[in-house]
Amino acid sequence: MVADVPDLVTRSAMASWGDFAAEHPALATFGADRLQRSTAYLATVRADGTPRVHPVAPVIGGGRLLLFMEPTSPKGDDLRERGSYALHNGVIGTGTGGEFFITGTGRPCDDPDLRHAANEAASYDVEERWILFELDVTTARCKGYGDVELPEPTTWTSRST
């Protein structure tokens, strides 16, 4: 029942990256550092319900978590049609430096001011043809293996409705 999915996404609890950062600044700082160090991995859901994983370069700008992607990217179709995602930072070895993981919903964003903020915040050259997506945050958590100090608490869940 794909037609019902947008209603479920709208009703789920989610927040912008800025809302998350305001409620739990230490965890947001930890996460931003991990997500922007190297390639991160975005999981989306295909039309048949199976997962798909993509390497991505997230951008945090204007209080938002953003992704640029090619117009033909299957991850864009997944986000437009089903919305749900999970995002995990890239790790070295077995997690040296800590792990950060979030879930939420994503959608295309055509706000010119937000695109400008994303262009400015990106650590790479942005192509005009790329589509901008915003990722809202429903849950966030981090994990370490004794080599990194973790924020307290290590998990966060949106209270927005």
SEVOZA-467697 format. One record per residue: x, y, z of N, C-alpha, C in turn; chain; residue number from 0; residue in one letter. Coordinates in pm, whole numbers, plus 50000, padded with zeros to 5 digits. Layout:
+-------+-------+-------+-------+-------+-------+-------+-------+-------+----+-----+----+
:  n_px :  n_py :  n_pz : ca_px : ca_py : ca_pz :  c_px :  c_py :  c_pz : ch :   i : aa :
+-------+-------+-------+-------+-------+-------+-------+-------+-------+----+-----+----+
:     X :     Y :     Z :     X :     Y :     Z :     X :     Y :     Z :  A : NUM :  A :
...
+-------+-------+-------+-------+-------+-------+-------+-------+-------+----+-----+----+
This chain:
+-------+-------+-------+-------+-------+-------+-------+-------+-------+----+-----+----+
:  n_px :  n_py :  n_pz : ca_px : ca_py : ca_pz :  c_px :  c_py :  c_pz : ch :   i : aa :
+-------+-------+-------+-------+-------+-------+-------+-------+-------+----+-----+----+
: 50083 : 49881 : 50000 : 50000 : 50000 : 50000 : 50087 : 50125 : 50000 :  A :   0 :  M :
: 50164 : 50145 : 49896 : 50253 : 50258 : 49885 : 50177 : 50389 : 49895 :  A :   1 :  V :
: 50054 : 50395 : 49850 : 49977 : 50519 : 49854 : 49956 : 50568 : 49997 :  A :   2 :  A :
: 49958 : 50477 : 50096 : 49939 : 50517 : 50235 : 50066 : 50570 : 50300 :  A :   3 :  D :
: 50180 : 50547 : 50241 : 50307 : 50583 : 50303 : 50319 : 50731 : 50335 :  A :   4 :  V :
: 50286 : 50826 : 50244 : 50303 : 50966 : 50279 : 50228 : 51005 : 50406 :  A :   5 :  P :
: 50108 : 50950 : 50430 : 50036 : 50980 : 50553 : 50113 : 50931 : 50674 :  A :   6 :  D :
: 50172 : 50813 : 50666 : 50251 : 50760 : 50777 : 50373 : 50846 : 50803 :  A :   7 :  L :
: 50438 : 50890 : 50697 : 50555 : 50974 : 50712 : 50518 : 51106 : 50778 :  A :   8 :  V :
: 50407 : 51167 : 50737 : 50363 : 51294 : 50793 : 50334 : 51281 : 50941 :  A :   9 :  T :
: 50277 : 51168 : 50983 : 50239 : 51150 : 51122 : 50356 : 51111 : 51211 :  A :  10 :  R :
: 50466 : 51064 : 51155 : 50577 : 51020 : 51239 : 50642 : 51139 : 51308 :  A :  11 :  S :
: 50703 : 51112 : 51424 : 50773 : 51216 : 51498 : 50907 : 51242 : 51431 :  A :  12 :  A :
: 50932 : 51367 : 51395 : 51058 : 51402 : 51332 : 51092 : 51546 : 51365 :  A :  13 :  M :
: 51220 : 51579 : 51346 : 51268 : 51713 : 51374 : 51374 : 51749 : 51271 :  A :  14 :  A :
: 51397 : 51877 : 51252 : 51508 : 51918 : 51167 : 51638 : 51892 : 51243 :  A :  15 :  S :
: 51749 : 51895 : 51172 : 51879 : 51880 : 51239 : 51894 : 51989 : 51346 :  A :  16 :  W :
: 51851 : 52111 : 51315 : 51860 : 52221 : 51411 : 51780 : 52196 : 51537 :  A :  17 :  G :
: 51660 : 52138 : 51523 : 51578 : 52104 : 51640 : 51651 : 51999 : 51725 :  A :  18 :  D :
: 51704 : 51897 : 51658 : 51780 : 51792 : 51727 : 51900 : 51854 : 51799 :  A :  19 :  F :
: 51976 : 51940 : 51730 : 52096 : 52001 : 51789 : 52061 : 52090 : 51908 :  A :  20 :  A :
: 51946 : 52156 : 51903 : 51904 : 52241 : 52015 : 51871 : 52158 : 52138 :  A :  21 :  A :
: 51812 : 52040 : 52117 : 51776 : 51953 : 52229 : 51893 : 51872 : 52283 :  A :  22 :  E :
: 51986 : 51835 : 52197 : 52099 : 51753 : 52241 : 52225 : 51796 : 52167 :  A :  23 :  H :
: 52279 : 51914 : 52203 : 52392 : 51969 : 52129 : 52517 : 51880 : 52128 :  A :  24 :  P :
: 52545 : 51812 : 52237 : 52665 : 51729 : 52241 : 52656 : 51612 : 52144 :  A :  25 :  A :
: 52540 : 51547 : 52138 : 52523 : 51435 : 52045 : 52523 : 51485 : 51901 :  A :  26 :  L :
: 52462 : 51600 : 51876 : 52460 : 51656 : 51741 : 52601 : 51694 : 51696 :  A :  27 :  A :
: 52681 : 51750 : 51784 : 52819 : 51784 : 51750 : 52899 : 51658 : 51721 :  A :  28 :  T :
: 52883 : 51556 : 51804 : 52950 : 51427 : 51782 : 52909 : 51373 : 51645 :  A :  29 :  F :
: 52779 : 51374 : 51615 : 52729 : 51320 : 51490 : 52776 : 51398 : 51370 :  A :  30 :  G :
: 52771 : 51530 : 51377 : 52814 : 51614 : 51264 : 52960 : 51586 : 51232 :  A :  31 :  A :
: 53041 : 51574 : 51335 : 53183 : 51546 : 51314 : 53202 : 51413 : 51242 :  A :  32 :  D :
: 53130 : 51310 : 51285 : 53145 : 51179 : 51221 : 53088 : 51176 : 51080 :  A :  33 :  R :
: 52972 : 51237 : 51060 : 52909 : 51235 : 50927 : 52989 : 51311 : 50822 :  A :  34 :  L :
: 53064 : 51412 : 50865 : 53134 : 51495 : 50768 : 53282 : 51460 : 50755 :  A :  35 :  Q :
: 53328 : 51359 : 50827 : 53468 : 51317 : 50816 : 53498 : 51245 : 50686 :  A :  36 :  R :
: 53409 : 51157 : 50647 : 53429 : 51077 : 50526 : 53293 : 51034 : 50473 :  A :  37 :  S :
: 53296 : 50949 : 50374 : 53172 : 50899 : 50316 : 53085 : 50838 : 50425 :  A :  38 :  T :
: 52956 : 50869 : 50421 : 52858 : 50807 : 50511 : 52774 : 50712 : 50426 :  A :  39 :  A :
: 52689 : 50633 : 50492 : 52608 : 50535 : 50420 : 52461 : 50555 : 50451 :  A :  40 :  Y :
: 52384 : 50578 : 50344 : 52241 : 50603 : 50351 : 52167 : 50477 : 50309 :  A :  41 :  L :
: 52079 : 50429 : 50395 : 51992 : 50316 : 50361 : 51854 : 50370 : 50331 :  A :  42 :  A :
: 51797 : 50325 : 50219 : 51661 : 50360 : 50180 : 51586 : 50231 : 50151 :  A :  43 :  T :
: 51458 : 50244 : 50119 : 51374 : 50128 : 50094 : 51324 : 50131 : 49950 :  A :  44 :  V :
: 51351 : 50022 : 49878 : 51303 : 50009 : 49740 : 51152 : 49988 : 49738 :  A :  45 :  R :
: 51093 : 50001 : 49620 : 50948 : 49981 : 49604 : 50904 : 49841 : 49648 :  A :  46 :  A :
: 50992 : 49741 : 49632 : 50955 : 49605 : 49673 : 50979 : 49578 : 49821 :  A :  47 :  D :
: 51023 : 49681 : 49895 : 51042 : 49668 : 50039 : 51182 : 49627 : 50081 :  A :  48 :  G :
: 51269 : 49596 : 49987 : 51405 : 49556 : 50022 : 51491 : 49680 : 50044 :  A :  49 :  T :
: 51594 : 49667 : 50127 : 51680 : 49783 : 50154 : 51779 : 49809 : 50041 :  A :  50 :  P :
: 51823 : 49932 : 50035 : 51926 : 49974 : 49939 : 52022 : 50063 : 50018 :  A :  51 :  R :
: 52153 : 50049 : 49998 : 52253 : 50129 : 50068 : 52335 : 50208 : 49967 :  A :  52 :  V :
: 52361 : 50336 : 50000 : 52429 : 50427 : 49910 : 52539 : 50502 : 49985 :  A :  53 :  H :
: 52656 : 50519 : 49927 : 52754 : 50611 : 49985 : 52709 : 50754 : 49957 :  A :  54 :  P :
: 52718 : 50841 : 50057 : 52675 : 50980 : 50043 : 52771 : 51074 : 50117 :  A :  55 :  V :
: 52761 : 51201 : 50085 : 52839 : 51306 : 50152 : 52739 : 51406 : 50211 :  A :  56 :  A :
: 52690 : 51382 : 50333 : 52591 : 51472 : 50393 : 52648 : 51612 : 50416 :  A :  57 :  P :
: 52559 : 51709 : 50416 : 52592 : 51849 : 50440 : 52503 : 51898 : 50553 :  A :  58 :  V :
: 52563 : 51968 : 50649 : 52484 : 52030 : 50755 : 52499 : 52180 : 50737 :  A :  59 :  I :
: 52385 : 52246 : 50708 : 52386 : 52390 : 50684 : 52249 : 52449 : 50707 :  A :  60 :  G :
: 52244 : 52569 : 50757 : 52116 : 52634 : 50781 : 52029 : 52559 : 50881 :  A :  61 :  G :
: 52093 : 52485 : 50973 : 52018 : 52407 : 51072 : 51952 : 52283 : 51014 :  A :  62 :  G :
: 51997 : 52240 : 50897 : 51935 : 52126 : 50829 : 52040 : 52022 : 50792 :  A :  63 :  R :
: 51996 : 51898 : 50782 : 52079 : 51789 : 50732 : 52037 : 51767 : 50587 :  A :  64 :  L :
: 52132 : 51780 : 50495 : 52102 : 51784 : 50352 : 52188 : 51688 : 50273 :  A :  65 :  L :
: 52136 : 51646 : 50159 : 52209 : 51562 : 50065 : 52187 : 51615 : 49925 :  A :  66 :  L :
: 52295 : 51622 : 49849 : 52284 : 51648 : 49706 : 52293 : 51513 : 49635 :  A :  67 :  F :
: 52218 : 51499 : 49526 : 52227 : 51376 : 49448 : 52190 : 51401 : 49303 :  A :  68 :  M :
: 52235 : 51310 : 49219 : 52201 : 51316 : 49078 : 52050 : 51302 : 49061 :  A :  69 :  E :
: 51991 : 51368 : 48962 : 51847 : 51358 : 48940 : 51800 : 51215 : 48913 :  A :  70 :  P :
: 51886 : 51129 : 48860 : 51848 : 50992 : 48826 : 51882 : 50892 : 48936 :  A :  71 :  T :
: 51927 : 50938 : 49051 : 51968 : 50847 : 49159 : 51849 : 50767 : 49213 :  A :  72 :  S :
: 51865 : 50635 : 49226 : 51757 : 50555 : 49284 : 51726 : 50594 : 49428 :  A :  73 :  P :
: 51825 : 50645 : 49501 : 51797 : 50685 : 49639 : 51699 : 50802 : 49643 :  A :  74 :  K :
: 51704 : 50889 : 49543 : 51607 : 50998 : 49535 : 51466 : 50946 : 49514 :  A :  75 :  G :
: 51452 : 50847 : 49426 : 51320 : 50785 : 49406 : 51271 : 50722 : 49536 :  A :  76 :  D :
: 51360 : 50651 : 49606 : 51321 : 50587 : 49731 : 51271 : 50691 : 49832 :  A :  77 :  D :
: 51343 : 50801 : 49845 : 51304 : 50905 : 49942 : 51175 : 50974 : 49899 :  A :  78 :  L :
: 51160 : 51003 : 49770 : 51036 : 51067 : 49723 : 50915 : 50977 : 49745 :  A :  79 :  R :
: 50931 : 50848 : 49717 : 50817 : 50756 : 49720 : 50787 : 50698 : 49858 :  A :  80 :  E :
: 50888 : 50677 : 49941 : 50865 : 50613 : 50070 : 50915 : 50695 : 50188 :  A :  81 :  R :
: 51012 : 50781 : 50167 : 51057 : 50875 : 50269 : 51157 : 50823 : 50371 :  A :  82 :  G :
: 51143 : 50702 : 50418 : 51225 : 50652 : 50528 : 51371 : 50632 : 50489 :  A :  83 :  S :
: 51458 : 50662 : 50585 : 51601 : 50640 : 50564 : 51667 : 50605 : 50698 :  A :  84 :  Y :
: 51787 : 50551 : 50689 : 51881 : 50537 : 50800 : 52015 : 50585 : 50748 :  A :  85 :  A :
: 52093 : 50653 : 50831 : 52222 : 50707 : 50789 : 52325 : 50673 : 50895 :  A :  86 :  L :
: 52439 : 50621 : 50850 : 52548 : 50580 : 50940 : 52677 : 50640 : 50888 :  A :  87 :  H :
: 52758 : 50692 : 50978 : 52888 : 50745 : 50935 : 52979 : 50632 : 50888 :  A :  88 :  N :
: 53075 : 50667 : 50804 : 53179 : 50572 : 50767 : 53269 : 50549 : 50887 :  A :  89 :  G :
: 53319 : 50429 : 50903 : 53406 : 50397 : 51016 : 53538 : 50340 : 50966 :  A :  90 :  V :
: 53638 : 50352 : 51050 : 53769 : 50294 : 51021 : 53777 : 50161 : 51096 :  A :  91 :  I :
: 53817 : 50056 : 51029 : 53831 : 49926 : 51095 : 53702 : 49881 : 51157 :  A :  92 :  G :
: 53705 : 49858 : 51287 : 53587 : 49810 : 51358 : 53516 : 49921 : 51434 :  A :  93 :  T :
: 53532 : 50044 : 51391 : 53459 : 50153 : 51454 : 53546 : 50253 : 51526 :  A :  94 :  G :
: 53676 : 50251 : 51504 : 53765 : 50347 : 51568 : 53714 : 50489 : 51545 :  A :  95 :  T :
: 53708 : 50566 : 51651 : 53662 : 50704 : 51641 : 53515 : 50721 : 51670 :  A :  96 :  G :
: 53444 : 50611 : 51687 : 53304 : 50617 : 51722 : 53211 : 50608 : 51603 :  A :  97 :  G :
: 53089 : 50568 : 51633 : 52985 : 50553 : 51531 : 52869 : 50646 : 51563 :  A :  98 :  E :
: 52803 : 50692 : 51457 : 52684 : 50775 : 51471 : 52581 : 50725 : 51371 :  A :  99 :  F :
: 52457 : 50711 : 51417 : 52350 : 50652 : 51338 : 52222 : 50731 : 51361 :  A : 100 :  F :
: 52151 : 50766 : 51253 : 52023 : 50834 : 51265 : 51920 : 50771 : 51172 :  A : 101 :  I :
: 51794 : 50792 : 51206 : 51683 : 50751 : 51121 : 51589 : 50870 : 51106 :  A : 102 :  T :
: 51506 : 50864 : 51003 : 51410 : 50970 : 50983 : 51345 : 50961 : 50847 :  A : 103 :  G :
: 51303 : 51077 : 50797 : 51240 : 51083 : 50666 : 51310 : 51190 : 50582 :  A : 104 :  T :
: 51312 : 51168 : 50452 : 51375 : 51261 : 50360 : 51279 : 51304 : 50253 :  A : 105 :  G :
: 51306 : 51421 : 50196 : 51221 : 51474 : 50090 : 51300 : 51574 : 50007 :  A : 106 :  R :
: 51262 : 51593 : 49881 : 51328 : 51695 : 49799 : 51304 : 51834 : 49857 :  A : 107 :  P :
: 51400 : 51920 : 49837 : 51390 : 52057 : 49889 : 51427 : 52154 : 49777 :  A : 108 :  C :
: 51335 : 52244 : 49742 : 51364 : 52339 : 49635 : 51374 : 52484 : 49685 :  A : 109 :  D :
: 51395 : 52501 : 49815 : 51411 : 52634 : 49873 : 51546 : 52693 : 49831 :  A : 110 :  D :
: 51547 : 52804 : 49757 : 51674 : 52860 : 49708 : 51768 : 52904 : 49821 :  A : 111 :  P :
: 51713 : 52955 : 49932 : 51797 : 52997 : 50044 : 51865 : 52876 : 50109 :  A : 112 :  D :
: 51791 : 52769 : 50123 : 51849 : 52648 : 50182 : 51952 : 52587 : 50087 :  A : 113 :  L :
: 51925 : 52591 : 49958 : 52024 : 52540 : 49863 : 52152 : 52622 : 49871 :  A : 114 :  R :
: 52139 : 52753 : 49883 : 52257 : 52839 : 49898 : 52335 : 52801 : 50025 :  A : 115 :  H :
: 52263 : 52783 : 50137 : 52329 : 52744 : 50262 : 52399 : 52609 : 50247 :  A : 116 :  A :
: 52336 : 52515 : 50176 : 52397 : 52384 : 50154 : 52521 : 52396 : 50065 :  A : 117 :  A :
: 52512 : 52478 : 49960 : 52629 : 52500 : 49873 : 52746 : 52555 : 49953 :  A : 118 :  N :
: 52718 : 52651 : 50042 : 52822 : 52712 : 50123 : 52882 : 52613 : 50223 :  A : 119 :  E :
: 52800 : 52525 : 50277 : 52846 : 52430 : 50380 : 52914 : 52307 : 50321 :  A : 120 :  A :
: 52890 : 52278 : 50195 : 52947 : 52156 : 50134 : 53098 : 52165 : 50127 :  A : 121 :  A :
: 53164 : 52052 : 50149 : 53310 : 52045 : 50142 : 53357 : 52009 : 50001 :  A : 122 :  S :
: 53267 : 52012 : 49906 : 53295 : 51975 : 49768 : 53221 : 52072 : 49676 :  A : 123 :  Y :
: 53257 : 52071 : 49548 : 53190 : 52156 : 49450 : 53055 : 52094 : 49413 :  A : 124 :  D :
: 52950 : 52174 : 49424 : 52814 : 52129 : 49398 : 52780 : 52156 : 49251 :  A : 125 :  V :
: 52725 : 52054 : 49186 : 52682 : 52068 : 49047 : 52539 : 52124 : 49044 :  A : 126 :  E :
: 52512 : 52213 : 48950 : 52380 : 52276 : 48938 : 52269 : 52173 : 48917 :  A : 127 :  E :
: 52299 : 52065 : 48845 : 52197 : 51965 : 48813 : 52156 : 51879 : 48933 :  A : 128 :  R :
: 52235 : 51878 : 49038 : 52206 : 51792 : 49153 : 52078 : 51838 : 49222 :  A : 129 :  W :
: 52003 : 51742 : 49270 : 51881 : 51766 : 49346 : 51918 : 51771 : 49494 :  A : 130 :  I :
: 51857 : 51864 : 49567 : 51881 : 51877 : 49710 : 51769 : 51807 : 49786 :  A : 131 :  L :
: 51806 : 51726 : 49885 : 51711 : 51660 : 49973 : 51740 : 51702 : 50116 :  A : 132 :  F :
: 51634 : 51719 : 50195 : 51648 : 51743 : 50338 : 51611 : 51615 : 50411 :  A : 133 :  E :
: 51691 : 51582 : 50513 : 51665 : 51466 : 50597 : 51623 : 51514 : 50735 :  A : 134 :  L :
: 51500 : 51485 : 50773 : 51456 : 51510 : 50910 : 51506 : 51397 : 50998 :  A : 135 :  D :
: 51514 : 51422 : 51127 : 51570 : 51326 : 51222 : 51461 : 51279 : 51318 :  A : 136 :  V :
: 51446 : 51147 : 51328 : 51353 : 51087 : 51424 : 51428 : 51030 : 51544 :  A : 137 :  T :
: 51539 : 50961 : 51517 : 51622 : 50907 : 51625 : 51769 : 50928 : 51592 :  A : 138 :  T :
: 51851 : 50938 : 51696 : 51996 : 50950 : 51680 : 52061 : 50872 : 51793 :  A : 139 :  A :
: 52175 : 50809 : 51761 : 52249 : 50741 : 51867 : 52396 : 50732 : 51827 :  A : 140 :  R :
: 52478 : 50714 : 51928 : 52621 : 50699 : 51902 : 52675 : 50583 : 51983 :  A : 141 :  C :
: 52792 : 50537 : 51941 : 52857 : 50425 : 52008 : 53007 : 50444 : 51995 :  A : 142 :  K :
: 53079 : 50402 : 52096 : 53224 : 50408 : 52093 : 53281 : 50280 : 52152 :  A : 143 :  G :
: 53410 : 50263 : 52135 : 53476 : 50140 : 52178 : 53593 : 50169 : 52270 :  A : 144 :  Y :
: 53581 : 50272 : 52353 : 53686 : 50305 : 52448 : 53790 : 50400 : 52393 :  A : 145 :  G :
: 53787 : 50426 : 52263 : 53886 : 50514 : 52203 : 53835 : 50657 : 52189 :  A : 146 :  D :
: 53711 : 50683 : 52227 : 53651 : 50815 : 52208 : 53554 : 50843 : 52323 :  A : 147 :  V :
: 53550 : 50968 : 52366 : 53455 : 51008 : 52469 : 53320 : 51031 : 52405 :  A : 148 :  E :
: 53218 : 50969 : 52460 : 53083 : 50981 : 52406 : 53002 : 51085 : 52483 :  A : 149 :  L :
: 52910 : 51154 : 52415 : 52820 : 51246 : 52484 : 52721 : 51167 : 52569 :  A : 150 :  P :
: 52666 : 51231 : 52669 : 52563 : 51169 : 52751 : 52435 : 51250 : 52739 :  A : 151 :  E :
: 52321 : 51186 : 52723 : 52305 : 51044 : 52690 : 52349 : 51017 : 52545 :  A : 152 :  P :
: 52358 : 50890 : 52512 : 52407 : 50852 : 52379 : 52294 : 50831 : 52278 :  A : 153 :  T :
: 52171 : 50851 : 52319 : 52058 : 50835 : 52227 : 51963 : 50955 : 52240 :  A : 154 :  T :
: 51889 : 50979 : 52133 : 51791 : 51086 : 52130 : 51675 : 51043 : 52041 :  A : 155 :  W :
: 51555 : 51076 : 52082 : 51436 : 51050 : 52001 : 51353 : 51178 : 51996 :  A : 156 :  T :
: 51306 : 51213 : 51876 : 51227 : 51334 : 51858 : 51096 : 51324 : 51936 :  A : 157 :  S :
: 51058 : 51437 : 51993 : 50927 : 51446 : 52059 : 50828 : 51521 : 51975 :  A : 158 :  R :
: 50870 : 51566 : 51855 : 50780 : 51640 : 51765 : 50671 : 51549 : 51714 :  A : 159 :  S :
: 50562 : 51607 : 51673 : 50454 : 51527 : 51614 : 50413 : 51587 : 51483 :  A : 160 :  T :
+-------+-------+-------+-------+-------+-------+-------+-------+-------+----+-----+----+
